[in-house]
Amino acid sequence: MKFSILLSLWLTYLLSTCQALLGTPHSGARSRCPSNTHIVLLSSHFECCAAGESDFLFPTCLSVDSGSIHASDALSSTEASSYPWTHIPSCTEILPKAGDKLCIYSNASFSNGRGISIFTTPSIAGAFLALPPLSSAVPGLNPRTGAWHTAPLEGKGIGMLASMELSRGDIISSNSPLLLVYPEIDLSTAEREEFLKTAVEQMPEESKKAYYELTGIYGDERMRVQDRLKANAFEMQVGGVMHLALFPEASRMNHDCAPNAQYYMSPDMLTQHVHATRPIHDGEEITISCKSIPPHPRLLNSDKIIRCDSFLPNLHPEAESL
């Protein structure tokens, strides 16, 4: 009984405080919610949510009109430590083919400042929030394995080389994506570029630099974000939808018909793992297979990819059984 009375008093306080703040000018979400609450950012409004074990999955929340909040209004570092998104989501209108709006969800402090930006629907954003890396502190994300380094390779641009002797099964890299993108076809190229540019610009400086330093296909700087995404994206399924996912580390691995490494995705942990499939010598190039990734027509005769004309004859003995 005592607990019910306390809960009732708390909810009454939360409701009265949020309602009193509805018409108050503000520059960010925190000024519109009571203290000791979390801010849940949605596409057209945000919610004041009582703290407790039910946060994020089944929160006790009150909707607040977003009013004058803009996508450029980042939350303070104190607020960012208590809620995943560090920027107010910027959204499209409802898109006919997607059947929903798409919003940019960014966390610049994710994984010790590596950051992550997600362009997806509000409902799928909820699925992302339920994943351990975003719903709780998960140690060991994006470890520095010391197994690789990058260097210019003749005819291949910048590639990845082994920094030590590697045995079959050794972990080479385990990384989260910097950018995940819902595969919509509603937006024009120019419209999509503006949203994705915002997503990249909301990343930490080091991650933003790593993104822009990747090789593109067309060399058109007007579409520099999509160009690099098209040339380097993998796929990761979250919320039942396959998203384009960009991992700058794995993007440095050139494709080979008889690769010495193989990757697999762990969507629940937002991680791509790369393992050696055979012994790799110190200084040897690390490669992955392009068999399942059809090259773009403009790259078929380019030195930016390795053409796969035959796979089996050149397989290393230790890779054949994988």
C-alpha positions as CSV (number, residue, x, y, z in Angstrom):
1,M,0.0,0.0,0.0
2,K,2.8,2.4,1.0
3,F,4.6,1.7,-2.3
4,S,1.4,2.4,-4.3
5,I,0.9,5.7,-2.6
6,L,4.5,6.8,-3.2
7,L,4.2,5.7,-6.9
8,S,1.0,7.7,-7.3
9,L,2.5,10.8,-5.7
10,W,5.5,10.5,-8.0
11,L,3.5,10.1,-11.2
12,T,1.3,13.1,-10.1
13,Y,4.4,15.2,-9.6
14,L,5.8,14.1,-13.0
15,L,2.6,14.9,-14.8
16,S,2.2,18.3,-13.2
17,T,5.8,19.3,-13.8
18,C,5.8,18.3,-17.5
19,Q,2.5,20.0,-18.1
20,A,3.7,23.2,-16.5
21,L,6.8,23.2,-18.8
22,L,4.9,22.6,-22.0
23,G,4.8,26.2,-23.0
24,T,8.2,27.2,-21.7
25,P,10.8,28.3,-24.3
26,H,13.9,26.1,-24.2
27,S,17.0,25.2,-26.1
28,G,17.0,21.5,-25.4
29,A,15.1,18.6,-24.0
30,R,16.5,18.6,-20.4
31,S,14.9,22.0,-19.6
32,R,11.5,20.5,-20.3
33,C,11.6,17.4,-18.0
34,P,11.9,17.1,-14.2
35,S,15.1,16.1,-12.6
36,N,15.7,12.4,-11.9
37,T,14.1,11.4,-15.2
38,H,15.4,10.1,-18.5
39,I,14.7,11.7,-21.8
40,V,13.3,9.4,-24.5
41,L,13.7,11.1,-27.9
42,L,11.2,10.2,-30.6
43,S,10.6,11.5,-34.1
44,S,8.1,14.3,-33.3
45,H,8.3,14.6,-29.5
46,F,10.2,13.5,-26.5
47,E,9.1,11.9,-23.3
48,C,9.9,12.4,-19.6
49,C,10.5,8.9,-18.2
50,A,10.7,8.0,-14.5
51,A,13.9,6.3,-13.6
52,G,13.9,2.6,-12.7
53,E,14.3,-0.9,-14.0
54,S,11.6,-0.4,-16.6
55,D,13.4,2.4,-18.4
56,F,13.6,2.1,-22.2
57,L,11.8,-1.2,-22.6
58,F,8.6,-0.4,-20.6
59,P,9.1,3.1,-19.3
60,T,6.6,5.2,-17.4
61,C,6.6,8.2,-19.7
62,L,4.7,11.4,-20.5
63,S,4.8,12.9,-24.0
64,V,6.1,16.4,-24.4
65,D,5.7,18.3,-27.7
66,S,9.2,18.9,-29.2
67,G,8.4,22.6,-29.9
68,S,11.5,24.5,-30.8
69,I,14.0,21.6,-30.4
70,H,16.3,21.3,-33.4
71,A,18.5,18.5,-34.7
72,S,21.5,20.6,-33.9
73,D,20.7,20.7,-30.1
74,A,23.1,18.1,-28.6
75,L,22.5,16.9,-25.0
76,S,25.1,17.8,-22.4
77,S,27.7,15.2,-21.5
78,T,25.9,14.6,-18.2
79,E,22.7,13.8,-20.0
80,A,24.5,11.7,-22.5
81,S,25.7,9.4,-19.7
82,S,22.1,8.6,-18.8
83,Y,20.6,8.1,-22.2
84,P,21.8,6.7,-25.5
85,W,21.2,9.5,-28.0
86,T,23.4,12.5,-27.7
87,H,21.7,14.5,-30.4
88,I,18.0,15.3,-31.1
89,P,16.8,12.9,-33.9
90,S,16.3,14.6,-37.3
91,C,13.5,12.9,-39.3
92,T,12.0,12.6,-42.7
93,E,8.3,12.8,-43.4
94,I,6.5,9.4,-43.5
95,L,7.9,7.7,-46.6
96,P,5.3,5.7,-48.7
97,K,7.5,2.7,-49.5
98,A,9.1,2.5,-46.0
99,G,5.7,3.0,-44.4
100,D,7.2,5.2,-41.7
101,K,9.5,8.1,-41.2
102,L,13.3,7.6,-40.9
103,C,15.3,9.4,-38.2
104,I,19.0,9.9,-37.4
105,Y,19.9,8.4,-34.0
106,S,23.4,9.2,-32.9
107,N,25.4,8.5,-29.8
108,A,28.8,10.3,-30.0
109,S,30.0,8.7,-26.7
110,F,29.2,5.1,-27.7
111,S,32.0,2.6,-27.0
112,N,34.4,5.0,-25.3
113,G,33.9,7.7,-27.8
114,R,34.0,5.7,-31.0
115,G,30.4,6.8,-31.6
116,I,27.6,5.4,-33.8
117,S,24.9,6.9,-36.0
118,I,21.8,5.0,-37.1
119,F,19.4,6.1,-39.9
120,T,16.2,4.0,-39.3
121,T,12.6,4.0,-38.3
122,P,11.5,5.0,-34.7
123,S,10.2,1.4,-34.1
124,I,13.5,-0.2,-35.2
125,A,15.4,2.4,-33.1
126,G,13.5,0.8,-30.2
127,A,15.0,-2.6,-31.2
128,F,18.5,-1.1,-31.2
129,L,17.9,0.3,-27.7
130,A,17.1,-3.2,-26.5
131,L,20.5,-4.5,-27.6
132,P,23.1,-4.9,-24.8
133,P,25.6,-2.4,-26.2
134,L,23.0,0.4,-26.1
135,S,20.9,-0.7,-23.1
136,S,23.8,-1.3,-20.7
137,A,27.5,-0.9,-20.3
138,V,29.2,-3.8,-22.2
139,P,32.9,-4.1,-21.5
140,G,35.3,-5.1,-24.3
141,L,33.6,-3.6,-27.3
142,N,36.0,-2.6,-30.1
143,P,39.1,-4.1,-28.6
144,R,42.6,-3.2,-29.9
145,T,43.9,-6.6,-31.0
146,G,47.2,-5.4,-32.3
147,A,46.9,-7.9,-35.1
148,W,46.9,-5.5,-38.0
149,H,47.9,-2.2,-39.4
150,T,47.2,-0.4,-42.7
151,A,49.5,0.7,-45.4
152,P,49.4,1.8,-49.1
153,L,49.4,-1.2,-51.5
154,E,50.3,-0.9,-55.1
155,G,47.2,-0.9,-57.3
156,K,44.9,-1.4,-54.3
157,G,44.9,1.8,-52.3
158,I,45.2,1.4,-48.5
159,G,45.1,-2.2,-47.4
160,M,45.3,-4.1,-44.1
161,L,48.4,-6.1,-43.2
162,A,49.2,-8.5,-40.4
163,S,51.2,-7.0,-37.5
164,M,52.2,-10.4,-36.2
165,E,52.1,-14.1,-37.0
166,L,48.5,-15.3,-37.0
167,S,47.2,-18.8,-36.7
168,R,44.0,-20.2,-38.1
169,G,41.1,-19.0,-35.9
170,D,42.9,-16.0,-34.4
171,I,40.8,-12.9,-34.0
172,I,41.9,-10.1,-36.3
173,S,39.3,-7.5,-35.4
174,S,36.0,-7.0,-33.6
175,N,34.3,-3.8,-34.3
176,S,30.9,-2.0,-34.2
177,P,29.7,-0.1,-37.2
178,L,30.0,3.7,-37.4
179,L,26.9,4.0,-39.5
180,L,23.8,1.8,-40.0
181,V,21.3,2.8,-42.7
182,Y,17.8,1.5,-43.4
183,P,17.6,0.5,-47.1
184,E,14.9,2.9,-48.2
185,I,14.2,3.9,-51.9
186,D,11.8,6.8,-51.2
187,L,14.3,9.7,-50.9
188,S,16.1,11.3,-53.7
189,T,19.9,11.0,-53.8
190,A,20.3,14.6,-52.7
191,E,17.8,14.3,-49.9
192,R,19.4,11.1,-48.6
193,E,22.9,12.7,-48.8
194,E,21.7,15.5,-46.5
195,F,20.4,13.1,-43.8
196,L,23.4,10.8,-44.0
197,K,25.8,13.8,-43.9
198,T,24.2,14.8,-40.6
199,A,24.6,11.3,-39.3
200,V,28.3,11.4,-40.1
201,E,28.8,14.9,-38.8
202,Q,27.4,13.8,-35.5
203,M,30.2,11.3,-35.0
204,P,33.3,12.0,-33.0
205,E,36.1,13.7,-35.0
206,E,38.3,10.6,-35.2
207,S,35.4,8.4,-36.4
208,K,34.3,11.1,-38.9
209,K,37.8,11.3,-40.3
210,A,38.0,7.5,-40.6
211,Y,34.7,7.5,-42.6
212,Y,35.7,10.3,-45.0
213,E,39.2,8.7,-45.6
214,L,37.6,5.6,-47.1
215,T,37.6,5.0,-50.9
216,G,34.5,5.8,-52.9
217,I,33.3,4.7,-56.3
218,Y,32.4,7.8,-58.2
219,G,34.6,10.4,-56.7
220,D,31.7,12.9,-56.5
221,E,32.3,15.0,-53.4
222,R,28.7,16.2,-53.6
223,M,27.6,12.7,-52.6
224,R,30.7,11.9,-50.5
225,V,28.8,10.1,-47.7
226,Q,26.8,7.8,-50.0
227,D,29.8,7.2,-52.3
228,R,31.8,5.8,-49.4
229,L,28.8,3.9,-48.1
230,K,28.2,2.3,-51.5
231,A,31.8,1.2,-51.9
232,N,32.3,-0.1,-48.3
233,A,29.1,-1.2,-46.7
234,F,28.4,-4.6,-45.3
235,E,25.0,-5.7,-44.0
236,M,23.6,-6.2,-40.5
237,Q,20.1,-7.2,-39.6
238,V,18.4,-5.4,-36.7
239,G,14.7,-5.3,-35.9
240,G,14.0,-7.8,-38.7
241,V,15.5,-5.4,-41.4
242,M,18.8,-5.7,-43.1
243,H,20.7,-2.4,-42.7
244,L,23.8,-1.2,-44.5
245,A,26.6,-1.2,-42.0
246,L,29.9,0.6,-42.4
247,F,33.0,-0.7,-40.5
248,P,36.1,1.4,-41.4
249,E,38.5,-1.3,-40.2
250,A,37.0,-4.1,-42.3
251,S,36.7,-1.7,-45.3
252,R,40.5,-1.7,-45.5
253,M,40.5,-5.4,-46.2
254,N,40.8,-6.0,-49.9
255,H,38.7,-8.7,-51.5
256,D,40.4,-11.8,-52.7
257,C,39.2,-15.0,-54.4
258,A,41.2,-17.1,-52.0
259,P,41.1,-15.0,-48.8
260,N,43.0,-15.6,-45.6
261,A,40.3,-14.2,-43.3
262,Q,36.5,-14.4,-42.9
263,Y,34.0,-12.2,-41.1
264,Y,30.8,-12.9,-39.4
265,M,28.2,-10.6,-37.8
266,S,26.9,-10.6,-34.2
267,P,23.9,-8.3,-34.5
268,D,22.9,-8.6,-30.9
269,M,26.3,-7.1,-29.9
270,L,26.4,-4.7,-32.9
271,T,29.8,-6.3,-33.8
272,Q,31.5,-7.7,-36.8
273,H,34.2,-10.3,-36.0
274,V,37.1,-11.1,-38.4
275,H,39.1,-14.3,-37.9
276,A,42.1,-15.8,-39.8
277,T,41.1,-18.8,-41.9
278,R,44.7,-20.0,-42.3
279,P,48.1,-19.0,-41.0
280,I,49.0,-15.4,-41.9
281,H,52.5,-14.1,-41.8
282,D,53.7,-10.9,-40.2
283,G,53.4,-8.2,-43.0
284,E,51.1,-10.3,-45.2
285,E,48.0,-8.7,-46.6
286,I,44.8,-9.6,-44.8
287,T,41.9,-10.3,-47.3
288,I,38.3,-11.4,-47.3
289,S,36.1,-12.9,-50.0
290,C,34.2,-10.8,-52.5
291,K,32.3,-13.8,-53.8
292,S,29.0,-12.7,-52.2
293,I,29.5,-9.0,-53.0
294,P,29.0,-8.3,-56.7
295,P,31.3,-5.4,-57.7
296,H,29.8,-2.3,-59.1
297,P,30.0,-2.1,-63.0
298,R,32.3,1.0,-62.7
299,L,34.8,-1.1,-60.7
300,L,34.9,-4.2,-62.9
301,N,38.0,-2.9,-64.7
302,S,39.3,-0.8,-61.8
303,D,42.4,-1.4,-59.7
304,K,40.3,-0.8,-56.6
305,I,39.1,-4.4,-56.5
306,I,40.4,-7.8,-57.2
307,R,38.4,-9.7,-59.8
308,C,37.3,-13.2,-58.8
309,D,37.5,-15.3,-61.9
310,S,38.1,-18.6,-60.1
311,F,37.8,-19.6,-56.5
312,L,38.5,-23.2,-55.7
313,P,41.9,-23.8,-57.5
314,N,43.8,-21.3,-55.4
315,L,42.3,-22.1,-52.0
316,H,44.8,-22.7,-49.2
317,P,44.6,-26.2,-47.8
318,E,43.6,-25.1,-44.4
319,A,40.8,-22.9,-45.7
320,E,39.2,-25.7,-47.8
321,S,37.5,-27.3,-44.8
322,L,35.8,-24.0,-43.6
